[in-house]
């Protein structure tokens, strides 16, 4: 987002700085001004006496003579932008202004609509070797064609901004669809420079794929000058940039996947095939035997006519949600799994209901309700893993809470988990010190607050020190940026950045569960490399959660169906001897088919 201050500073360096402050507060990427040497931009007679020109030219030149900043003021303004942490940009209107701006040093040049056809100025700009961004207002299509040809013949790096150069521009003239034509015709980055009233159209341009938005803004539309009436005031600029960021975030990736929040709602609201009568083992299932009912914990109704004609593998009750194992020999599906210390995710309620494919590790998910019950489980010749609850009811179990009451509540819950594992679960397994995977908490509601990470980690360290972990091993898990709880509209803060986690582990001696899916989502969000992230944390990793990931919130994806390069990533774990849990969402369905498929794929890499 380029906030165009233009000449709205009214010739005052103080107003110009106030405009910079507004742009910074609104969250703009850059703030842009204009630079002219009038005797190079207009013929000298008109500069000396604007009254000899036609009315429009007279008004423009007279106004420019009143509002131009001095060269020293431009230097001061560029330095002020650097101090405030925003990119200073400036449109040159003549060759002398290019020379001046080259001396200041700017990364790119914006070419205003009046100079779209100015090959003289474009030649000088090309000599700088800087990228160009050209507005297309005031130009006919054939003129745009000629300028693009001129630039492409000289191997220029440039983009185009669709624009209507009237102030303000009427909606019926804006023709946003021409942005798509510019992309199709020239195969260059395309954005939008808007002079319309309001913010809806500029926001729509982002939704249509504009990669740059430029808008004029002012301290007040009541100020004198040609640009003020078509400019956004501070509140409007802030709202526009807020909407742009939301739209950018919402565009995501050209992939469709079910988020964890969607999956939870799907289970509650969607349907499964259900029986309308008692069906005896060996009976053929007819269409009349089936209806659909919630919850969605059985065979999808889309499979209706794949189920009709099947024979029952066991007695099936009336009004029962149909499962594949009731109508198919699931055990007949074979997977080639050669993965040591392979683990799957199970719950106490379903551990005995499935043939899970003979994994080495059972990782039990404990939820808040489990803490109120006595676990009745058999003994197993398996290794044991535990995943502690991240929620109790609707509240986050937040060991990183800066509020002492919430932090202590989380410590109490976690201690109950530890005690229950030691007393009720550990005796039934071979593991001497069962690992308990713990989420650190550190969630904020409206914005990510990375500045609070040191304080959160101090609270987390206090919490971990207060836990009696005798006989178990506590492992903190790295987090994704957007937790699935609360519909994915809150933010994790600590235990995402690799260097931050490594520093915590070095200071405290803490070991971790490394979650590949969480890590990928964070790396996508932060623009980091997953391999380097995992490499940094490999010395502290005792336990692996393995799944693929997409975008910033697509976690738990089947291996090979997301964005992780597992061939590269798994090079780091060739000598890893801890549990490797295939944490695929819905992996438990069809007797753990998703877990087995993931383990088979992972066997190729480790």
N, C-alpha and C positions, 0 to 999 in steps of 0.2 A: 504494500500500500504506500503510494507516494502522496503525501500531503502537499498540495501546491499552494505555497504562500504567495507566489507570483510577485505582484507589486502591491499586495494588500498591506504591506508595512507602512504605506503612505509616506515613505521617505524617512521614517524614524527607525533608528537602530534599536531603540528600546521596544517599539512595537514588534519589530522583527524578532527580537529575542522572546517576547511574550508568545508570539506565534510558534516559535520552536518549542517552548514549554508546553503549549497546547498539544502539539503533535506528539511529543514524548508521552504526555499524560494519556493521550488517546490510544497509544500503542502503534503509531505509524512506523514503517520501516525506514522511511526517508522523508525529509522535508526539502522542498525545491523552491528556489527563487529564480529570478531572471536577471541577466546581465546584458546591458547595452552600452555601446558608445554611440550616442545619438548621431554624431557627424558621420559615422560609418554606416548607420542604419537608415537614415533619411538624407535626402539631398540637403546641402548646406543652407540654401535659401529658406527652406521651410523650418529648419532648426532655428535659424536666426529670427524668423518672423512667421510663426504658425498661422497667423491670420490670413496669409496669402493663399493658403490651401483650402480645399473644400472642407465643409463643416466637420465631417467625421475625422479627417486627418488632423485638422486644427485642434479638435478636442483631445485626440490621442497624444499628439506631440506636446501640447501644453501640459497635459497631465503628467507625462513622462518627465518633462523638465522639472516638475515640482517634486517628484517622488523618488528619483534615482538615488541610490546610496553611493557613497564614495568608494574607491578601491580599498582604502584602509578599513572602511566599515564592512565590506564583504569579507576581508581577511578576519576581522574580529568575529563576524557571524559564523564563518567556517570553524574557527577555533571554539566558539561557544557550542556549536553542534557536537563537536568531538567531546567536549567536556560533559555534555548532557547524554551522550551515548546514542545519538541518532545520526544517520548518514546525511551529510550535506550534499545536495545536488543543485545544479544551476543550469538553466537553459541559456546558451550563448546566442545572441542575435546577430553577431558579426564576427569577423575573423580576429579583430583585436581582442574581443571578449574571450575567444577561445584561447588566445595566447595567455591572457590573464589567468583564466581558470586552470590552464595547464601548470602555471606557476604555483597556484594553490594546491593542485593535485586532487582530482575527483575521479572516481572509478569508471564512470560512464557519462554519456551525454544524452540529455533529452532534447529532441528537436521539436520545436513548436509547430503547430499546423501551418502558420504562414511560411515556414521555411522547408516544408515538405518537398517543394519543387526547386529549392535553391541549391543548384549544383555547385555554385561558388562556395557557399558555406560548407556544404557536404564534403567537398574536396579537402578543405582544411581540417574538418573533423576526422576524416579518414586517415590523415597524416598522423593523428595522435595514437592510432591503433586501439582506441577504446571502443567498447560496445556502444551502439546507438539505439535509441528508442524514439521512433518517429510517430507523431500524431498525424492522422489522415484528414482532419477537418479542413474544409475549404478546398479540397482536391476532388477532381473528377476521377473516375476509375482509370481512364487512360493515362492520367498523370501519375497515379499510384503505380501503374504498370511500368512507366518509364523510370520512375525513381527506384523501384525495386530492381529493375534490370541494371540500372547504373550501379547500384550497390553490389549486386551479385557478381557483376563482371569484375569488381575490384575485391572480391572475397571478403566483403564486410561482414562483421558480426552485428546483427540488428534484429529488432522486433518492431511490430506495428501496433499502434493504439487506434482502435476505431473511435471516431470523434465527430461531434457536430459542434461547430464553432459559432454558436449563437448563445447569448447570455441573458436570461437562461434559455436552454433549448427546450422547445415544446416536445411533449412525449410522442406525438404522432410523427415527428421527424427522426426519432432516434435510431430506428431500424437496426436493433441489436443483432438480428440474424445475419447482418453483413460480416460480423466477426467470423462466423463459420466459413463464409466465402473467402475471407482473407486467409484463413488457415488452409483451406483447400487449394487456393490458387498459388500461394507463395511458400507454403511449408516452412513458416517462421513462427516464433512465439507471437501471440496476439493478445492484447489487453484492451482496456477501455479507459478513455479519458472523458469524464462526464461533466457537463455544465447544466444539467437539469435540476429542477427543484426536488428536494427530498433525497432519500437514500435508497428507495426500493429498486430503482433501475440499476444503480451501481451494484447493489447486492445481487440482483438477477444476473448481471454480467459475469460475476464470479461463478454462480451456479452453472452458467453456460460454458465455462471453461476459460474465462479471462485470466491470464497469468499475472497481469499487472493492473491495478486500478489507480487512477490519478484523479483527485478531486481538489478543486480550489476550496480554501477555507479562510475564515476571517474572524476577527474578534467580535465584530458586529456588522450585520448587513446594513445598518443605518449609516455606516461610515461613507465618506465621499470616495468616488473612484469607480471605474468601469466594471471591476470584477466583483465587488462586494455583494451586489444583489443576487448573483448566481452562485454564491459561495455558501459553504456550510459553516454554521457557528460551532463553537467548541463542543456543545452537547451533541449536535448532529454528527460531527466528525467521530466522536467517541462511539456513538451508536452504530455508525456505518462500519467502523473497524471491528467492533464487537460482532456484528452480523457477518462480516467477511470471515473472521476467524471461525465462527460457528459453521459457516458454509464450507470453508476449506476442510475443516475437521469432518464434516458430514459426508464429503465426497468419497473418502475412503479409498478402497481398491476395487478393481473390476472383478471381484469374486463374491460369491454368495456363500455364507456359512452361518450356521446357527450359533448365536452367542449363548454363553452360559445362562444369562438372564432369560433369553428367549426359551431355552430348553426347560428351565424351571417352570415357566408359564405354560409351555407346551404340555408338560406332564400333567399339570393341573387342569388345563382347559381343552386340549385336543382329545381325540377319540382313539380307541382301540377296537378291534373286532371283539365282539362278545357273543356268547352262545345264547340261543333262545330256548334251548331244552337240554336235558341230560343226554349225552352222547356216549354210547358204549364203546369200549376199545374195539377197534377193527371196523367200526361203522364208517361209511362214506359220508362226508360232510356236504350238505346241500346248501343252496342259497338261502332257503327258508330257515336254516339253522343259525344264521348269522345276523347280527345287527351291529351297531357301533355305540360305544359308551365311553365316558371318561372314567378314570384318568388314562393318559396315553402311556401305559406301562406294558402294553401287549403289542400284538401284530397290528401294523397300520391298516386302516380301512382301504388304503390304496391297493393292498394285496388281496382284496376281496376275491377276485376271480382266479388268483393263484392258490387260494385256500380251498375254494369250492372244488370238490372232487378228491381232496386228500382224505386219507383214512386216519382215524384217531389212533395214536400210539399208546393211549391209556384212557381210562374213563375220564370224561370231562363233564363237570357239573353245569347245570343251567345257570345263566347269568355270570359266567366265568370269563374273565379277560383271557383271550386266547394267546398262548405262547407257542413259538415255533417248535419247541421240543415236544409239545403235545401232539403235533401232526407230522413231524419229520424226525428222521434219525440224525440228529445233530452230530452225534459222535462219529458219523461217517465222514465228516469233513476233516481233512488232515492238514496240519501245518508243520512245516520243517523249521523247528525252533532249536537253535544251537546257541543259547545265550546263558552264560553262567550268572547266578544270583539274580535271575529274572523274578520280578515281583509284579503283583496285580493289586488293584484296589478292591477291597471287599467291605461289607458291613456285617455286624453281628447277626442281623436279621436274615441274611441270605447266604451265609458262608456254607451251609450244608445243602443248599438247594441245587448246586451246579457242579458239573465237572469242569474245572477251570483250566484244564490243560497241563496239569502238573507243574505249576510254577514252584520256585524255590522259596519265595517270600510272600506272605500275606500281609498287606498293609491295611489295617483296619482304620476306617474313618469313624471317629467318635464325634457325635453331635451333642447338643445340649441335653436332649432327651435321654441319651444313653447314660448320662451322669446320674440320673434318678433311678436307674434300673440295676438289677443284679444280672451280670452277664452269665448266661448258661451256654458254655461252648465245650466242644470236645477237645481232646488233646491231638496235636498234629506234629508230624515230624517235619515241620517247616520252620524257617526263620520268621521272626516277627517284626513288623514295623507298625508304628502308630502315627496317625495324623490327628493332631489336636484340633478342637473346634475353633473356627475363626469367628463364629457368632454364638451367642447364647440368647435364644429368642431372636429379637430384632436388633440386639446390641452387638457391636463389634467387641471381640475380646482383644483389648488394645494394651499390650504390654509396654508400648511406647507413649502412652497417654501422658500429656503434660499436666492434666488434671489429676491430682493425687487420688481422689476417690475412684475415678475410673481405672486408674492404673492398679490400685489395690484390688479392685473387683476382678480384674484380669488375672492378677497373681493368684487370688483365691481359687478361681476356676481352673487355672492351669495346675495348681497343686492338687486339686481333686482328680484331675486327669491322671497325674503321675501316681497318686495313691491307688487309684482304681486299676491302672495297668499293673502295678507291682502286685497287688493283692489278688485280682480276679483274672488277669489275662496272661501275664508272664509265666505262671506255673504250667500252662498248657502248651508251651512252645520251647524250642531248643535254645533260643537266644538268651545269653546271660545278661546282657545289658541292652534291652530293647531300645532302638532309636525312636524318639518322639519328635516328629516334624512339627514345628511351631511357626505360625505367621507372626511377624513382629507387631502388626497393627499399623500405626502411623498413618491413619487415613484422615483426610480433610474433605470438607463438603463441597466447596464452591470452586476452589482453585488449588493447584499444586503449590505447596509451600516448602520449597527445597531449602530456604533459609533456616527453617526450623529443624532440619535434620540433626545437627549436633545436639540440640536440646532433646529431641526425640530419642536419639541413641543413648544419651545419658540416662533417660528414664528407662529405656530398655535394659541397659546394663544393671541398673538397680533392681529391676524386676527379676532378671535372670539370677542375680546373686541371692535373692530372697527365696528362691525355690529350693526345696530339698530334693535333689536329683539322685540320691543314692540308689544304685541298682538300675538306673536308666541312663540313656545318653540323649541330651537335649540338642536338637539341631534346628537352627533358624533357617528359614527358606527365603530365597530372593523373590522379590515381588514384581508384578507387572504394573504399568502406570495407572490402569483403570480397573479396579477390582470388580468382579461380577456382581457382588452384593449391591443392593440398592439400584439394580438395573444398570450398573456400569456408569453411574453419573457422579461418582466421587473419585478421589485421587489417593493413590499411595504416594509416599514421600521418601521414607528411608528404606534401606535394603533393596535398592534398584541399581544404583551406580556401582560398578565393580570396584573402583578405588576406595569408595566409602566403605563398602562391605569388607574389603581386605584390611583397611585400617582398623576397623572394629575388631576383626578376628585377630589381628596381630596384638592389639592392645589387651584383649580379654582372654585369648586362647580359645575362642568360640569356633566350633566347626559348623558346617552348613549342609543343608540339602539343596543341591543346585537343580533348579527347574528350567529345562531348556525352552519350554514354551513361554514362561514368564520372562525369561531373559531376552528372547527374540522380540517380544512385544515392547519391552523397554528399549532395546536397541533400535527398533523401528521408530519409536517415539523420540529418542534422543539423537538419532542419526549416527549410531555407533556400530561397530563391527562385532557380530555375535562371537566369532572365533576368539577375538582378542578379549572380549568380556569373560568368556569361559576360561581362557588361558590364565587370566589374572586370578580367578577364583579357584582354579584347579587344586592348589596346595591345601585349601581349606575344605574341599568337598569330600564328604564321607558317604553321601547318599545321593542318588540321581532320580529325579522325576523326568521322564522322557516323553515328550509329545511335540507335535509340530505347532506352528503358530502363523497367523496371518494378520497383517495390519498392526493395530495397537490394542485390540481387544479380542482377537480371534484365538483363544487358547484352547488347549486340549484337542487339537486337530490330529487326525490320523497321520502317522508318519508317512511322508512322501506326498501328502495332499496340501501342504502349506508352503512356507517360504524358506525353511531351514535347509541348508546344504549339509546333510548328515554325513556324507562321505568325508567332508572336511572336518566337521565338528567332532566326530567320533575318534579322530586321530588322537585327540587329547586323552582318551579314556581306554586306550589299548591295555594298560596295566591296572585298570581300576578294579578293585576287588570288593567294593561295597554293593549294596542292593541297587538294582536298576529296575525301577518301577515304571511300567508302561501306563502312563496316566492319561488314557484316552477317554474323553467324555462319551458316555453311553457304551463304553467298551465292554461292560458286563452283559449286554444283551446277547441273546442266542448263545448262552453258556460261555460268555467271555470271548466271543468271536473277535471283537475289536482289539482286546488285549493280545490275543494270539496272533492276529494279523500284524500288529505292531511289533511284537517280539520276532516274528519271522523276518520282517523287513530289517529290523535292527541287527539281526544275526549276520547280515551281509557286511556290516560295518565294524563290528566289534567282536 
